[in-house]
């Protein structure tokens, strides 16, 4: 298959492009320089001329706190840009994967969110990604909406990198323990998305690495595994605190647990555990001299 990947400079788009090539597909990898998704005419022209069989749409405005001050820009990218792509996919009768987020839910309770649960975003970023979901659902029949959370990969900033950098300069870290979710390694997710695009099993899915943790738990494991490469990380003390210790402009969900049962129900493999994913990621960072 020949597949267009948006946001190829980001963590997920980068890994999806690599995985497609590994799979034997042709990846048409674009970022804003090649195709500005907010430019309706440019999107139609580029996708039509590219003669692709499907689109995996990874590009997004993801600066969660900044979104509160840049509502229109965030909406222009996450809702309108997604609508532009969906419209062309409909016109050309091709499939589309839209990657979304746990932030479409209200983040309350302790139950695992199911793909068809009511969506009630609690911040601007979540709202615009929800509006992107609606754009896809109202326009296309052949679509997959795949919600992820806590993404980390080689090609971009993420929580793991931030903690590793802090661990180099601080011997004590305080991290919130009342926000619960699941990390998502973009290498693992990319494999799933490429498998998925070769099927006709359309609909909403959740896809993260297996297991749940708090940001505090995640940080403890990061330091533990990092110490296998650099012993000084073993001396970093990680202390749990509540979210109120770190007020943020955008409200964060306390419950980002998401059920992935639908993956298995439709014949897809669930992703490996987040601990296993972290281990492979740190090895990847080491091999690329980024750690």
ChimeraX commands (.cxc) that place a marker at each C-alpha (Angstrom):
marker #1 position 0.00,0.00,0.00 radius 0.5
marker #1 position 0.97,3.61,-0.51 radius 0.5
marker #1 position 0.13,5.56,2.63 radius 0.5
marker #1 position 0.33,9.25,3.50 radius 0.5
marker #1 position 1.63,9.98,7.02 radius 0.5
marker #1 position 1.09,13.46,8.47 radius 0.5
marker #1 position 3.28,14.90,11.21 radius 0.5
marker #1 position 6.33,12.87,10.13 radius 0.5
marker #1 position 8.68,15.02,12.23 radius 0.5
marker #1 position 6.83,14.11,15.43 radius 0.5
marker #1 position 7.38,11.04,17.59 radius 0.5
marker #1 position 4.54,8.96,16.19 radius 0.5
marker #1 position 4.67,10.09,12.56 radius 0.5
marker #1 position 8.39,9.36,12.50 radius 0.5
marker #1 position 7.92,5.79,13.75 radius 0.5
marker #1 position 4.87,5.13,11.55 radius 0.5
marker #1 position 6.86,6.16,8.47 radius 0.5
marker #1 position 9.69,3.81,9.45 radius 0.5
marker #1 position 7.31,0.95,10.19 radius 0.5
marker #1 position 5.52,1.28,6.84 radius 0.5
marker #1 position 8.82,1.00,5.00 radius 0.5
marker #1 position 9.79,-2.02,7.14 radius 0.5
marker #1 position 6.41,-3.58,6.31 radius 0.5
marker #1 position 7.01,-3.20,2.57 radius 0.5
marker #1 position 4.59,-0.32,2.08 radius 0.5
marker #1 position 5.37,3.05,0.53 radius 0.5
marker #1 position 5.27,5.91,3.02 radius 0.5
marker #1 position 4.55,9.41,1.78 radius 0.5
marker #1 position 5.77,11.24,4.88 radius 0.5
marker #1 position 4.81,14.90,5.22 radius 0.5
marker #1 position 5.01,17.69,7.75 radius 0.5
marker #1 position 3.92,21.32,7.57 radius 0.5
marker #1 position 6.57,22.19,4.96 radius 0.5
marker #1 position 5.17,19.69,2.46 radius 0.5
marker #1 position 1.47,19.98,3.34 radius 0.5
marker #1 position -0.08,22.49,5.74 radius 0.5
marker #1 position -3.14,20.61,6.96 radius 0.5
marker #1 position -4.95,23.88,7.75 radius 0.5
marker #1 position -4.82,24.89,4.07 radius 0.5
marker #1 position -7.85,23.15,2.57 radius 0.5
marker #1 position -6.84,23.59,-1.07 radius 0.5
marker #1 position -3.25,22.51,-0.42 radius 0.5
marker #1 position -4.46,19.35,1.35 radius 0.5
marker #1 position -6.79,18.40,-1.51 radius 0.5
marker #1 position -4.14,19.04,-4.13 radius 0.5
marker #1 position -1.35,17.17,-2.34 radius 0.5
marker #1 position -3.32,14.07,-1.36 radius 0.5
marker #1 position -5.00,13.83,-4.77 radius 0.5
marker #1 position -1.66,14.06,-6.59 radius 0.5
marker #1 position 0.05,11.63,-4.20 radius 0.5
marker #1 position -2.26,8.83,-5.33 radius 0.5
marker #1 position -2.27,7.12,-1.93 radius 0.5
marker #1 position -4.44,4.26,-0.65 radius 0.5
marker #1 position -4.86,5.61,2.88 radius 0.5
marker #1 position -3.88,8.34,5.35 radius 0.5
marker #1 position -2.47,7.90,8.86 radius 0.5
marker #1 position -3.03,11.29,10.44 radius 0.5
marker #1 position -0.54,11.90,13.27 radius 0.5
marker #1 position -0.10,15.68,13.00 radius 0.5
marker #1 position -1.63,17.67,15.87 radius 0.5
marker #1 position -1.30,20.65,18.15 radius 0.5
marker #1 position -0.23,18.94,21.39 radius 0.5
marker #1 position 1.03,21.74,23.67 radius 0.5
marker #1 position -1.66,21.15,26.30 radius 0.5
marker #1 position -1.10,24.21,28.51 radius 0.5
marker #1 position -0.31,26.57,25.63 radius 0.5
marker #1 position -3.59,25.52,24.01 radius 0.5
marker #1 position -5.50,27.37,26.74 radius 0.5
marker #1 position -4.05,30.64,25.40 radius 0.5
marker #1 position -4.13,29.62,21.72 radius 0.5
marker #1 position -7.61,28.15,21.36 radius 0.5
marker #1 position -8.18,29.15,17.74 radius 0.5
marker #1 position -4.80,27.88,16.53 radius 0.5
marker #1 position -5.30,24.61,18.38 radius 0.5
marker #1 position -8.77,24.22,16.86 radius 0.5
marker #1 position -7.55,25.18,13.40 radius 0.5
marker #1 position -5.02,22.33,13.49 radius 0.5
marker #1 position -6.82,19.63,15.47 radius 0.5
marker #1 position -10.37,20.12,14.19 radius 0.5
marker #1 position -10.18,22.00,10.89 radius 0.5
marker #1 position -7.00,20.31,9.67 radius 0.5
marker #1 position -8.52,16.93,10.41 radius 0.5
marker #1 position -11.73,17.90,8.61 radius 0.5
marker #1 position -9.71,18.93,5.55 radius 0.5
marker #1 position -8.03,15.52,5.42 radius 0.5
marker #1 position -11.28,13.64,6.05 radius 0.5
marker #1 position -13.00,15.52,3.22 radius 0.5
marker #1 position -10.33,14.49,0.73 radius 0.5
marker #1 position -10.37,10.89,1.96 radius 0.5
marker #1 position -14.13,10.83,1.37 radius 0.5
marker #1 position -13.78,12.31,-2.09 radius 0.5
marker #1 position -11.10,9.77,-3.04 radius 0.5
marker #1 position -12.80,6.89,-1.16 radius 0.5
marker #1 position -9.68,6.03,0.86 radius 0.5
marker #1 position -9.18,4.95,4.49 radius 0.5
marker #1 position -8.07,7.20,7.32 radius 0.5
marker #1 position -6.57,6.61,10.75 radius 0.5
marker #1 position -6.95,9.51,13.18 radius 0.5
marker #1 position -4.83,9.34,16.32 radius 0.5
marker #1 position -6.63,10.82,19.31 radius 0.5
marker #1 position -6.21,11.02,23.07 radius 0.5
marker #1 position -7.45,10.00,26.51 radius 0.5
marker #1 position -8.13,13.73,27.01 radius 0.5
marker #1 position -11.50,13.37,25.24 radius 0.5
marker #1 position -12.82,11.91,28.52 radius 0.5
marker #1 position -13.45,13.79,31.77 radius 0.5
marker #1 position -10.73,11.90,33.62 radius 0.5
marker #1 position -12.86,11.06,36.64 radius 0.5
marker #1 position -13.49,7.80,38.51 radius 0.5
marker #1 position -11.37,4.65,38.45 radius 0.5
marker #1 position -13.01,2.56,35.73 radius 0.5
marker #1 position -11.33,1.82,32.42 radius 0.5
marker #1 position -12.72,3.98,29.62 radius 0.5
marker #1 position -14.23,2.03,26.72 radius 0.5
marker #1 position -13.97,3.33,23.14 radius 0.5
marker #1 position -17.67,4.20,22.93 radius 0.5
marker #1 position -17.96,5.87,26.33 radius 0.5
marker #1 position -19.32,9.40,26.49 radius 0.5
marker #1 position -16.76,12.04,25.61 radius 0.5
marker #1 position -16.51,15.03,27.91 radius 0.5
marker #1 position -13.16,16.85,27.45 radius 0.5
marker #1 position -11.81,18.87,30.36 radius 0.5
marker #1 position -9.42,21.21,28.52 radius 0.5
marker #1 position -8.94,22.92,25.16 radius 0.5
marker #1 position -6.59,20.31,23.75 radius 0.5
marker #1 position -9.03,17.52,24.62 radius 0.5
marker #1 position -11.96,19.47,23.20 radius 0.5
marker #1 position -10.26,20.09,19.85 radius 0.5
marker #1 position -9.18,16.45,19.54 radius 0.5
marker #1 position -12.79,15.47,20.29 radius 0.5
marker #1 position -13.94,17.86,17.57 radius 0.5
marker #1 position -11.42,16.15,15.26 radius 0.5
marker #1 position -13.00,12.80,16.12 radius 0.5
marker #1 position -16.43,14.20,15.26 radius 0.5
marker #1 position -15.11,15.52,11.94 radius 0.5
marker #1 position -13.84,12.05,11.01 radius 0.5
marker #1 position -16.95,10.20,12.19 radius 0.5
marker #1 position -19.39,12.54,10.46 radius 0.5
marker #1 position -17.50,12.50,7.16 radius 0.5
marker #1 position -16.20,8.96,6.65 radius 0.5
marker #1 position -17.31,5.35,6.82 radius 0.5
marker #1 position -13.82,3.91,6.39 radius 0.5
marker #1 position -12.07,5.32,9.45 radius 0.5
marker #1 position -10.21,4.22,12.57 radius 0.5
marker #1 position -9.96,6.49,15.60 radius 0.5
marker #1 position -7.11,5.32,17.84 radius 0.5
marker #1 position -6.79,6.96,21.26 radius 0.5
marker #1 position -3.43,6.91,22.99 radius 0.5
marker #1 position -1.88,8.43,26.12 radius 0.5
marker #1 position 1.51,9.37,27.59 radius 0.5
marker #1 position 3.39,8.88,24.32 radius 0.5
marker #1 position 7.15,8.55,24.16 radius 0.5
marker #1 position 9.46,7.92,21.22 radius 0.5
marker #1 position 12.86,8.72,19.76 radius 0.5
marker #1 position 11.94,11.74,17.69 radius 0.5
marker #1 position 10.67,14.36,20.11 radius 0.5
marker #1 position 10.21,15.66,23.62 radius 0.5
marker #1 position 8.43,13.46,26.14 radius 0.5
marker #1 position 8.12,12.66,29.84 radius 0.5
marker #1 position 10.87,10.01,29.82 radius 0.5
marker #1 position 13.42,12.40,28.33 radius 0.5
marker #1 position 12.39,15.13,30.78 radius 0.5
marker #1 position 12.86,12.83,33.79 radius 0.5
marker #1 position 16.20,11.54,32.48 radius 0.5
marker #1 position 17.45,15.10,32.10 radius 0.5
marker #1 position 16.22,16.07,35.57 radius 0.5
marker #1 position 17.83,12.95,37.04 radius 0.5
marker #1 position 21.21,14.12,35.74 radius 0.5
marker #1 position 21.05,17.37,37.71 radius 0.5
marker #1 position 18.79,16.58,40.70 radius 0.5
marker #1 position 19.12,13.92,43.37 radius 0.5
marker #1 position 15.50,14.44,44.46 radius 0.5
marker #1 position 12.40,14.55,42.26 radius 0.5
marker #1 position 8.76,15.07,43.26 radius 0.5
marker #1 position 6.20,13.62,40.87 radius 0.5
marker #1 position 2.39,13.45,40.99 radius 0.5
marker #1 position 0.88,10.13,42.01 radius 0.5
marker #1 position -2.85,10.89,41.59 radius 0.5
marker #1 position -2.96,10.81,37.78 radius 0.5
marker #1 position -3.23,7.23,36.54 radius 0.5
marker #1 position -2.80,6.02,32.98 radius 0.5
marker #1 position -0.67,4.00,30.59 radius 0.5
marker #1 position 2.47,5.00,28.68 radius 0.5
marker #1 position 2.55,4.43,24.91 radius 0.5
marker #1 position 5.79,3.66,23.07 radius 0.5
marker #1 position 5.41,5.02,19.55 radius 0.5
marker #1 position 7.40,2.12,18.04 radius 0.5
marker #1 position 4.85,-0.37,19.39 radius 0.5
marker #1 position 1.91,1.82,18.42 radius 0.5
marker #1 position 3.27,2.29,14.89 radius 0.5
marker #1 position 3.28,-1.50,14.35 radius 0.5
marker #1 position -0.36,-1.69,15.40 radius 0.5
marker #1 position -1.43,1.22,13.18 radius 0.5
marker #1 position 0.28,-0.32,10.15 radius 0.5
marker #1 position -1.42,-3.67,10.86 radius 0.5
marker #1 position -4.74,-1.91,11.32 radius 0.5
marker #1 position -4.63,0.09,8.09 radius 0.5
marker #1 position -4.36,-3.20,6.15 radius 0.5
marker #1 position -7.73,-4.36,7.50 radius 0.5
marker #1 position -11.31,-3.16,7.18 radius 0.5
marker #1 position -11.97,-3.36,10.93 radius 0.5
marker #1 position -13.05,0.26,11.26 radius 0.5
marker #1 position -14.15,2.11,14.38 radius 0.5
marker #1 position -12.83,3.57,17.64 radius 0.5
marker #1 position -9.99,1.89,19.49 radius 0.5
marker #1 position -7.76,2.46,22.50 radius 0.5
marker #1 position -4.08,1.56,22.14 radius 0.5
marker #1 position -1.46,1.99,24.85 radius 0.5
marker #1 position 1.14,-0.31,26.30 radius 0.5
marker #1 position -0.28,-2.80,28.79 radius 0.5
marker #1 position -0.44,-2.02,32.51 radius 0.5
marker #1 position -1.32,1.15,34.40 radius 0.5
marker #1 position 0.76,3.44,36.60 radius 0.5
marker #1 position 0.94,6.93,38.03 radius 0.5
marker #1 position 3.48,9.47,36.81 radius 0.5
marker #1 position 5.29,8.75,40.09 radius 0.5
marker #1 position 5.38,4.99,39.36 radius 0.5
marker #1 position 6.57,5.70,35.85 radius 0.5
marker #1 position 9.39,7.92,37.11 radius 0.5
marker #1 position 10.52,5.33,39.65 radius 0.5
marker #1 position 10.79,2.75,36.88 radius 0.5
marker #1 position 12.61,5.21,34.58 radius 0.5
marker #1 position 15.27,5.81,37.25 radius 0.5
marker #1 position 15.54,2.10,38.04 radius 0.5
marker #1 position 16.04,1.10,34.42 radius 0.5
marker #1 position 18.29,4.08,33.62 radius 0.5
marker #1 position 20.58,3.03,36.47 radius 0.5
marker #1 position 21.47,-0.07,34.44 radius 0.5
marker #1 position 23.25,2.28,32.03 radius 0.5
marker #1 position 24.36,5.02,34.42 radius 0.5
marker #1 position 24.60,4.03,38.12 radius 0.5
marker #1 position 24.10,7.63,39.30 radius 0.5
marker #1 position 20.38,7.36,38.48 radius 0.5
marker #1 position 20.05,4.79,41.28 radius 0.5
marker #1 position 20.70,7.58,43.77 radius 0.5
marker #1 position 17.80,9.76,42.58 radius 0.5
marker #1 position 15.08,9.89,45.24 radius 0.5
marker #1 position 11.54,10.07,43.81 radius 0.5
marker #1 position 8.80,11.40,46.11 radius 0.5
marker #1 position 5.04,11.28,45.40 radius 0.5
marker #1 position 2.90,14.44,45.59 radius 0.5
marker #1 position -0.67,15.40,44.68 radius 0.5
marker #1 position -1.55,17.30,41.52 radius 0.5
marker #1 position -2.26,20.42,43.55 radius 0.5
marker #1 position 1.51,20.68,44.15 radius 0.5
marker #1 position 1.95,21.39,40.44 radius 0.5
marker #1 position -0.88,23.64,39.26 radius 0.5
marker #1 position -1.15,23.79,35.46 radius 0.5
marker #1 position -3.06,26.08,33.13 radius 0.5
marker #1 position -4.92,23.14,31.57 radius 0.5
marker #1 position -6.77,20.72,33.81 radius 0.5
marker #1 position -5.30,17.21,33.72 radius 0.5
marker #1 position -7.29,13.95,33.95 radius 0.5
marker #1 position -6.85,11.88,37.11 radius 0.5
marker #1 position -8.13,8.73,35.42 radius 0.5
marker #1 position -6.68,7.89,32.00 radius 0.5
marker #1 position -7.19,4.12,32.26 radius 0.5
marker #1 position -8.39,2.89,28.86 radius 0.5
marker #1 position -9.69,-0.56,27.96 radius 0.5
marker #1 position -7.90,-2.18,25.01 radius 0.5
marker #1 position -10.17,-5.23,24.85 radius 0.5
marker #1 position -11.55,-4.15,21.48 radius 0.5
marker #1 position -8.12,-4.72,19.93 radius 0.5
marker #1 position -8.18,-8.42,20.81 radius 0.5
marker #1 position -11.85,-8.71,19.90 radius 0.5
marker #1 position -10.93,-7.58,16.38 radius 0.5
marker #1 position -7.89,-9.80,16.04 radius 0.5
marker #1 position -5.17,-7.29,16.87 radius 0.5
marker #1 position -2.40,-7.97,19.35 radius 0.5
marker #1 position -2.31,-5.82,22.46 radius 0.5
marker #1 position 0.92,-3.88,22.95 radius 0.5
marker #1 position 3.66,-5.18,25.30 radius 0.5
marker #1 position 3.82,-3.95,28.91 radius 0.5
marker #1 position 4.94,-0.38,29.48 radius 0.5
marker #1 position 7.91,-1.62,31.52 radius 0.5
marker #1 position 9.10,-3.71,28.56 radius 0.5
marker #1 position 8.51,-0.76,26.21 radius 0.5
marker #1 position 10.55,1.53,28.45 radius 0.5
marker #1 position 13.42,-0.95,28.46 radius 0.5
marker #1 position 13.52,-1.05,24.67 radius 0.5
marker #1 position 13.19,2.72,24.44 radius 0.5
marker #1 position 16.16,3.35,26.74 radius 0.5
marker #1 position 18.18,0.91,24.63 radius 0.5
marker #1 position 17.12,2.81,21.51 radius 0.5
marker #1 position 18.18,6.11,23.08 radius 0.5
marker #1 position 21.52,4.58,24.02 radius 0.5
marker #1 position 22.11,3.20,20.52 radius 0.5
marker #1 position 21.31,6.57,19.00 radius 0.5
marker #1 position 23.62,8.35,21.45 radius 0.5
marker #1 position 20.72,10.33,22.90 radius 0.5
marker #1 position 21.05,9.03,26.45 radius 0.5
marker link #1:1,2 radius 0.2
marker link #1:2,3 radius 0.2
marker link #1:3,4 radius 0.2
marker link #1:4,5 radius 0.2
marker link #1:5,6 radius 0.2
marker link #1:6,7 radius 0.2
marker link #1:7,8 radius 0.2
marker link #1:8,9 radius 0.2
marker link #1:9,10 radius 0.2
marker link #1:10,11 radius 0.2
marker link #1:11,12 radius 0.2
marker link #1:12,13 radius 0.2
marker link #1:13,14 radius 0.2
marker link #1:14,15 radius 0.2
marker link #1:15,16 radius 0.2
marker link #1:16,17 radius 0.2
marker link #1:17,18 radius 0.2
marker link #1:18,19 radius 0.2
marker link #1:19,20 radius 0.2
marker link #1:20,21 radius 0.2
marker link #1:21,22 radius 0.2
marker link #1:22,23 radius 0.2
marker link #1:23,24 radius 0.2
marker link #1:24,25 radius 0.2
marker link #1:25,26 radius 0.2
marker link #1:26,27 radius 0.2
marker link #1:27,28 radius 0.2
marker link #1:28,29 radius 0.2
marker link #1:29,30 radius 0.2
marker link #1:30,31 radius 0.2
marker link #1:31,32 radius 0.2
marker link #1:32,33 radius 0.2
marker link #1:33,34 radius 0.2
marker link #1:34,35 radius 0.2
marker link #1:35,36 radius 0.2
marker link #1:36,37 radius 0.2
marker link #1:37,38 radius 0.2
marker link #1:38,39 radius 0.2
marker link #1:39,40 radius 0.2
marker link #1:40,41 radius 0.2
marker link #1:41,42 radius 0.2
marker link #1:42,43 radius 0.2
marker link #1:43,44 radius 0.2
marker link #1:44,45 radius 0.2
marker link #1:45,46 radius 0.2
marker link #1:46,47 radius 0.2
marker link #1:47,48 radius 0.2
marker link #1:48,49 radius 0.2
marker link #1:49,50 radius 0.2
marker link #1:50,51 radius 0.2
marker link #1:51,52 radius 0.2
marker link #1:52,53 radius 0.2
marker link #1:53,54 radius 0.2
marker link #1:54,55 radius 0.2
marker link #1:55,56 radius 0.2
marker link #1:56,57 radius 0.2
marker link #1:57,58 radius 0.2
marker link #1:58,59 radius 0.2
marker link #1:59,60 radius 0.2
marker link #1:60,61 radius 0.2
marker link #1:61,62 radius 0.2
marker link #1:62,63 radius 0.2
marker link #1:63,64 radius 0.2
marker link #1:64,65 radius 0.2
marker link #1:65,66 radius 0.2
marker link #1:66,67 radius 0.2
marker link #1:67,68 radius 0.2
marker link #1:68,69 radius 0.2
marker link #1:69,70 radius 0.2
marker link #1:70,71 radius 0.2
marker link #1:71,72 radius 0.2
marker link #1:72,73 radius 0.2
marker link #1:73,74 radius 0.2
marker link #1:74,75 radius 0.2
marker link #1:75,76 radius 0.2
marker link #1:76,77 radius 0.2
marker link #1:77,78 radius 0.2
marker link #1:78,79 radius 0.2
marker link #1:79,80 radius 0.2
marker link #1:80,81 radius 0.2
marker link #1:81,82 radius 0.2
marker link #1:82,83 radius 0.2
marker link #1:83,84 radius 0.2
marker link #1:84,85 radius 0.2
marker link #1:85,86 radius 0.2
marker link #1:86,87 radius 0.2
marker link #1:87,88 radius 0.2
marker link #1:88,89 radius 0.2
marker link #1:89,90 radius 0.2
marker link #1:90,91 radius 0.2
marker link #1:91,92 radius 0.2
marker link #1:92,93 radius 0.2
marker link #1:93,94 radius 0.2
marker link #1:94,95 radius 0.2
marker link #1:95,96 radius 0.2
marker link #1:96,97 radius 0.2
marker link #1:97,98 radius 0.2
marker link #1:98,99 radius 0.2
marker link #1:99,100 radius 0.2
marker link #1:100,101 radius 0.2
marker link #1:101,102 radius 0.2
marker link #1:102,103 radius 0.2
marker link #1:103,104 radius 0.2
marker link #1:104,105 radius 0.2
marker link #1:105,106 radius 0.2
marker link #1:106,107 radius 0.2
marker link #1:107,108 radius 0.2
marker link #1:108,109 radius 0.2
marker link #1:109,110 radius 0.2
marker link #1:110,111 radius 0.2
marker link #1:111,112 radius 0.2
marker link #1:112,113 radius 0.2
marker link #1:113,114 radius 0.2
marker link #1:114,115 radius 0.2
marker link #1:115,116 radius 0.2
marker link #1:116,117 radius 0.2
marker link #1:117,118 radius 0.2
marker link #1:118,119 radius 0.2
marker link #1:119,120 radius 0.2
marker link #1:120,121 radius 0.2
marker link #1:121,122 radius 0.2
marker link #1:122,123 radius 0.2
marker link #1:123,124 radius 0.2
marker link #1:124,125 radius 0.2
marker link #1:125,126 radius 0.2
marker link #1:126,127 radius 0.2
marker link #1:127,128 radius 0.2
marker link #1:128,129 radius 0.2
marker link #1:129,130 radius 0.2
marker link #1:130,131 radius 0.2
marker link #1:131,132 radius 0.2
marker link #1:132,133 radius 0.2
marker link #1:133,134 radius 0.2
marker link #1:134,135 radius 0.2
marker link #1:135,136 radius 0.2
marker link #1:136,137 radius 0.2
marker link #1:137,138 radius 0.2
marker link #1:138,139 radius 0.2
marker link #1:139,140 radius 0.2
marker link #1:140,141 radius 0.2
marker link #1:141,142 radius 0.2
marker link #1:142,143 radius 0.2
marker link #1:143,144 radius 0.2
marker link #1:144,145 radius 0.2
marker link #1:145,146 radius 0.2
marker link #1:146,147 radius 0.2
marker link #1:147,148 radius 0.2
marker link #1:148,149 radius 0.2
marker link #1:149,150 radius 0.2
marker link #1:150,151 radius 0.2
marker link #1:151,152 radius 0.2
marker link #1:152,153 radius 0.2
marker link #1:153,154 radius 0.2
marker link #1:154,155 radius 0.2
marker link #1:155,156 radius 0.2
marker link #1:156,157 radius 0.2
marker link #1:157,158 radius 0.2
marker link #1:158,159 radius 0.2
marker link #1:159,160 radius 0.2
marker link #1:160,161 radius 0.2
marker link #1:161,162 radius 0.2
marker link #1:162,163 radius 0.2
marker link #1:163,164 radius 0.2
marker link #1:164,165 radius 0.2
marker link #1:165,166 radius 0.2
marker link #1:166,167 radius 0.2
marker link #1:167,168 radius 0.2
marker link #1:168,169 radius 0.2
marker link #1:169,170 radius 0.2
marker link #1:170,171 radius 0.2
marker link #1:171,172 radius 0.2
marker link #1:172,173 radius 0.2
marker link #1:173,174 radius 0.2
marker link #1:174,175 radius 0.2
marker link #1:175,176 radius 0.2
marker link #1:176,177 radius 0.2
marker link #1:177,178 radius 0.2
marker link #1:178,179 radius 0.2
marker link #1:179,180 radius 0.2
marker link #1:180,181 radius 0.2
marker link #1:181,182 radius 0.2
marker link #1:182,183 radius 0.2
marker link #1:183,184 radius 0.2
marker link #1:184,185 radius 0.2
marker link #1:185,186 radius 0.2
marker link #1:186,187 radius 0.2
marker link #1:187,188 radius 0.2
marker link #1:188,189 radius 0.2
marker link #1:189,190 radius 0.2
marker link #1:190,191 radius 0.2
marker link #1:191,192 radius 0.2
marker link #1:192,193 radius 0.2
marker link #1:193,194 radius 0.2
marker link #1:194,195 radius 0.2
marker link #1:195,196 radius 0.2
marker link #1:196,197 radius 0.2
marker link #1:197,198 radius 0.2
marker link #1:198,199 radius 0.2
marker link #1:199,200 radius 0.2
marker link #1:200,201 radius 0.2
marker link #1:201,202 radius 0.2
marker link #1:202,203 radius 0.2
marker link #1:203,204 radius 0.2
marker link #1:204,205 radius 0.2
marker link #1:205,206 radius 0.2
marker link #1:206,207 radius 0.2
marker link #1:207,208 radius 0.2
marker link #1:208,209 radius 0.2
marker link #1:209,210 radius 0.2
marker link #1:210,211 radius 0.2
marker link #1:211,212 radius 0.2
marker link #1:212,213 radius 0.2
marker link #1:213,214 radius 0.2
marker link #1:214,215 radius 0.2
marker link #1:215,216 radius 0.2
marker link #1:216,217 radius 0.2
marker link #1:217,218 radius 0.2
marker link #1:218,219 radius 0.2
marker link #1:219,220 radius 0.2
marker link #1:220,221 radius 0.2
marker link #1:221,222 radius 0.2
marker link #1:222,223 radius 0.2
marker link #1:223,224 radius 0.2
marker link #1:224,225 radius 0.2
marker link #1:225,226 radius 0.2
marker link #1:226,227 radius 0.2
marker link #1:227,228 radius 0.2
marker link #1:228,229 radius 0.2
marker link #1:229,230 radius 0.2
marker link #1:230,231 radius 0.2
marker link #1:231,232 radius 0.2
marker link #1:232,233 radius 0.2
marker link #1:233,234 radius 0.2
marker link #1:234,235 radius 0.2
marker link #1:235,236 radius 0.2
marker link #1:236,237 radius 0.2
marker link #1:237,238 radius 0.2
marker link #1:238,239 radius 0.2
marker link #1:239,240 radius 0.2
marker link #1:240,241 radius 0.2
marker link #1:241,242 radius 0.2
marker link #1:242,243 radius 0.2
marker link #1:243,244 radius 0.2
marker link #1:244,245 radius 0.2
marker link #1:245,246 radius 0.2
marker link #1:246,247 radius 0.2
marker link #1:247,248 radius 0.2
marker link #1:248,249 radius 0.2
marker link #1:249,250 radius 0.2
marker link #1:250,251 radius 0.2
marker link #1:251,252 radius 0.2
marker link #1:252,253 radius 0.2
marker link #1:253,254 radius 0.2
marker link #1:254,255 radius 0.2
marker link #1:255,256 radius 0.2
marker link #1:256,257 radius 0.2
marker link #1:257,258 radius 0.2
marker link #1:258,259 radius 0.2
marker link #1:259,260 radius 0.2
marker link #1:260,261 radius 0.2
marker link #1:261,262 radius 0.2
marker link #1:262,263 radius 0.2
marker link #1:263,264 radius 0.2
marker link #1:264,265 radius 0.2
marker link #1:265,266 radius 0.2
marker link #1:266,267 radius 0.2
marker link #1:267,268 radius 0.2
marker link #1:268,269 radius 0.2
marker link #1:269,270 radius 0.2
marker link #1:270,271 radius 0.2
marker link #1:271,272 radius 0.2
marker link #1:272,273 radius 0.2
marker link #1:273,274 radius 0.2
marker link #1:274,275 radius 0.2
marker link #1:275,276 radius 0.2
marker link #1:276,277 radius 0.2
marker link #1:277,278 radius 0.2
marker link #1:278,279 radius 0.2
marker link #1:279,280 radius 0.2
marker link #1:280,281 radius 0.2
marker link #1:281,282 radius 0.2
marker link #1:282,283 radius 0.2
marker link #1:283,284 radius 0.2
marker link #1:284,285 radius 0.2
marker link #1:285,286 radius 0.2
marker link #1:286,287 radius 0.2
marker link #1:287,288 radius 0.2
marker link #1:288,289 radius 0.2
marker link #1:289,290 radius 0.2
marker link #1:290,291 radius 0.2
view
